[in-house]
Amino acid sequence: MTILANGLVIVFISVGVLFIVVTAIGLLRLPDLYTRAHAASKSATLGVMCVLIGVFFHFWLIEDHFNPRILLGILFLFITGPVGGHIMTRSSYIAGVKPWKGTVRDDLASEIEKMKKEQGIK
């Protein structure tokens, strides 16, 4: 049982570290704020969640200590990470940060224009 528990912990923590490394590479290689924020909010959230799941399983299966606070931390991270990334990128767009010149599609431009017309802003 201990070998299986150790294997489960190692798998979750390794997958989490892999996602965090992919996030770091994405932050260095991607061209603009919007793609970098996507990499940071999605894959970093998934990576940290996998590491926390591995830590939870370690304490539960190996140390025989069930810790619901780790599960609450995972839930909180799952909810707030992507939402925070979305809010920051949307506010950056509204503030005027231009997307990368190679961007093919801009779905938010028409929505912002419609919002400005409704509010009477030029």
Number of C-alpha atoms within 10 A of each C-alpha: 8 9 9 10 16 15 13 17 23 17 15 20 21 16 18 24 18 16 23 22 15 17 24 16 13 18 18 10 11 15 14 16 18 21 17 20 20 19 22 21 19 18 22 23 22 23 23 20 25 24 23 20 20 24 18 22 23 19 15 15 18 15 10 10 12 14 13 11 10 17 15 11 14 20 12 12 16 16 12 13 17 20 13 13 18 17 11 15 18 14 11 15 17 13 9 8 14 13 16 13 8 8 9 8 7 9 8 12 12 10 11 13 13 12 12 12 11 9 9 8 8 6
